[in-house]
């Protein structure tokens, strides 16, 4: 089976699950998103669904997330480049840096390009006021959340991607409401060795020096993909 066929099969199953997902299962999604956040991961909807399916197959949560990222690695970089072609060279640098073990560079570029993607669309910093501005902007963009209990009834009125994104409005909003996480907390109040995710300010302003690892590079890339899907997940899912 080709990569394309495998990817289409995976994402089609995810979309079908979203159409008939019962209310109590949606709470499981929110739990997973919150647990991932507590472990230093910002996860988009595809990763959250994937974890719900396969979490018991791995010894650690980190391993489960990394497997999901690696599974469709090339597709995510292609999606980034297609969404913002002017940044494609920088996205390719992140990919290559991670692959050859230049994890510090990959982390730095992931945080800066996530900010750039947000700025391109809204004209303000992603990290301003510790995501408070971002939460408001995304809430305006994603539209009102469609009741989970109405999904089956309403599914015929929406393209798969549109339905899928609206279902996850509350998950994105909840995660972006957390303004005290490692990524955005005040650098002067942090002990770097205790961080589960590198601190954006500490990294980009050269204050921290102990953040370089393969795991942290995956986490920074996952955050970049979180922002990509928050901005363009609807179109990505429609065009698969």
C-alpha positions in Angstrom: 0.0 0.0 0.0 1.4 3.4 -0.9 1.9 6.2 1.6 -0.9 8.2 0.0 -3.3 5.3 0.2 -2.4 4.6 3.8 -2.8 8.3 4.8 -6.2 8.6 3.1 -7.4 5.5 4.8 -6.3 6.7 8.2 -7.8 10.2 7.9 -11.0 8.9 6.3 -11.5 6.7 9.4 -10.9 9.6 11.7 -13.4 11.7 9.9 -16.0 8.9 10.0 -15.4 8.6 13.7 -15.9 12.3 14.2 -19.3 12.2 12.5 -20.8 9.7 14.9 -18.7 10.4 18.0 -20.9 10.3 21.1 -20.8 13.0 23.7 -19.1 10.9 26.4 -16.3 10.1 23.9 -15.8 13.8 23.2 -15.0 14.2 26.9 -12.3 11.5 26.4 -10.8 13.7 23.7 -10.8 16.7 26.0 -9.1 14.6 28.7 -6.4 13.4 26.3 -5.8 17.0 25.2 -5.4 18.1 28.8 -3.3 15.2 29.7 -1.0 15.8 26.7 -0.7 19.5 27.7 0.3 18.4 31.2 3.1 16.4 29.6 4.3 19.3 27.4 2.4 18.4 24.2 0.1 20.6 22.2 -1.8 18.2 20.0 -4.0 18.8 17.0 -7.2 16.8 16.4 -5.6 14.1 14.2 -3.1 13.3 16.9 -5.8 13.3 19.6 -7.9 10.8 17.7 -4.9 8.7 16.9 -3.9 8.5 20.6 -7.4 7.5 21.6 -7.1 4.5 19.2 -3.6 3.4 20.0 -2.5 4.7 23.4 -2.5 1.3 25.0 -0.1 -0.1 22.4 2.9 1.9 23.8 4.8 1.9 27.0 4.9 5.7 27.4 2.8 8.6 26.3 5.7 10.3 24.7 6.4 7.2 22.5 2.7 7.1 21.4 2.8 10.8 20.3 6.1 10.4 18.5 4.9 7.4 16.6 1.9 9.4 15.4 4.2 12.3 14.2 6.6 10.0 12.5 3.8 7.9 10.9 2.9 10.7 8.5 6.0 12.8 8.8 6.4 13.9 5.2 2.7 14.8 4.9 2.8 17.3 7.7 5.8 19.2 6.2 4.0 19.2 2.8 0.9 20.6 4.5 3.0 23.4 6.1 4.7 24.3 2.8 1.4 24.3 0.9 -0.3 26.5 3.5 2.4 29.1 3.5 4.8 28.7 0.5 6.8 31.8 1.4 7.9 30.0 4.5 8.6 26.6 2.9 12.4 27.0 3.0 12.2 27.6 6.8 9.9 24.6 7.2 12.3 22.4 5.3 15.1 23.6 7.6 13.2 22.5 10.6 12.6 19.1 9.1 16.2 18.7 8.1 17.6 20.0 11.4 15.5 17.5 13.4 16.4 14.6 11.1 20.2 15.2 11.4 20.0 15.9 15.2 20.3 19.7 15.3 17.5 19.8 17.8 18.2 23.2 19.2 17.8 24.8 15.8 14.6 22.8 15.1 13.1 24.0 18.4 14.0 27.6 17.8 12.7 27.6 14.3 9.5 25.8 15.2 8.6 28.4 17.9 9.4 31.3 15.6 7.5 29.9 12.6 4.4 29.1 14.7 4.5 32.8 15.6 5.0 33.8 12.0 2.0 31.7 10.8 -0.2 33.3 13.3 1.1 36.8 12.5 0.6 36.3 8.8 -3.1 35.7 9.4 -4.0 38.0 12.3 -1.2 40.7 12.4 -0.4 40.1 16.0 1.9 37.9 18.0 0.8 34.3 18.8 2.4 34.6 22.2 1.0 38.0 23.2 -0.7 38.0 26.6 0.2 34.3 27.0 -2.2 33.1 24.3 -5.1 35.3 25.4 -5.1 37.1 22.2 -4.7 33.9 20.2 -7.6 32.3 21.9 -9.9 35.1 21.0 -8.7 35.2 17.4 -9.1 31.5 17.0 -12.5 31.6 18.6 -13.6 34.2 16.0 -12.2 32.2 13.2 -13.4 28.7 14.0 -17.0 29.7 14.4 -19.5 28.4 17.0 -19.1 24.9 18.3 -21.7 22.5 16.8 -23.4 20.4 19.5 -21.8 16.9 19.5 -25.2 15.3 19.8 -26.3 17.0 16.5 -23.3 15.9 14.5 -25.0 12.9 12.9 -28.0 15.0 11.9 -25.9 17.9 10.6 -23.2 15.9 8.9 -24.7 16.1 5.4 -24.6 19.9 5.5 -20.9 20.2 6.0 -17.8 19.0 4.2 -15.8 16.5 6.3 -13.1 19.0 7.3 -15.6 21.7 8.3 -17.5 19.3 10.6 -14.3 18.0 12.0 -12.9 21.4 12.9 -16.0 22.6 14.5 -16.2 19.5 16.7 -12.8 20.4 18.1 -13.5 24.1 18.7 -13.8 23.5 22.4 -10.7 21.4 22.7 -8.5 24.1 21.0 -10.2 26.9 23.1 -9.6 25.0 26.3 -5.9 24.4 25.6 -5.3 28.0 24.5 -7.0 29.2 27.7 -4.2 27.7 29.7 -1.8 30.7 30.2 0.5 29.3 32.8 2.1 26.4 30.9 5.8 25.9 30.3 5.7 27.4 26.8 4.5 30.8 27.8 5.1 31.2 31.5 7.4 34.1 32.6 11.0 33.0 32.0 12.2 34.7 35.2 9.9 32.4 37.2 11.0 29.1 35.7 13.6 26.5 36.6 14.6 25.3 33.2 15.5 21.7 34.3 11.9 21.3 35.5 10.2 22.3 32.2 8.3 19.6 30.3 8.3 21.8 27.2 10.9 24.5 26.4 10.0 28.0 27.3 9.4 30.1 24.2 10.9 33.3 25.6 13.8 31.4 27.2 14.7 29.8 23.9 14.1 32.6 21.4 15.9 35.2 23.6 18.9 33.0 24.4 18.2 32.9 28.1 17.9 29.1 28.4 20.5 26.6 27.3 19.4 23.2 28.5 16.5 22.5 26.3 18.2 20.7 23.4 16.9 17.1 23.0 15.1 15.0 20.5 12.0 14.8 22.7 11.8 18.6 23.0 12.3 18.9 19.3 9.3 16.6 18.7 7.3 18.7 21.2 8.2 22.0 19.4 7.2 20.5 16.0 4.0 19.2 17.5 3.2 22.8 18.7 3.9 24.1 15.2 1.5 21.5 13.8 -1.1 22.4 16.5 -1.0 26.0 15.2 -1.1 24.8 11.5 -4.3 22.8 12.2 -5.9 25.5 14.2 -5.4 27.9 11.3 -5.9 25.5 8.3 -7.1 22.1 9.6 -10.4 22.4 7.7 -8.7 22.8 4.3 -6.1 20.1 5.1 -8.9 17.6 5.9 -11.0 18.6 2.9 -8.1 18.1 0.4 -6.8 14.8 1.6 
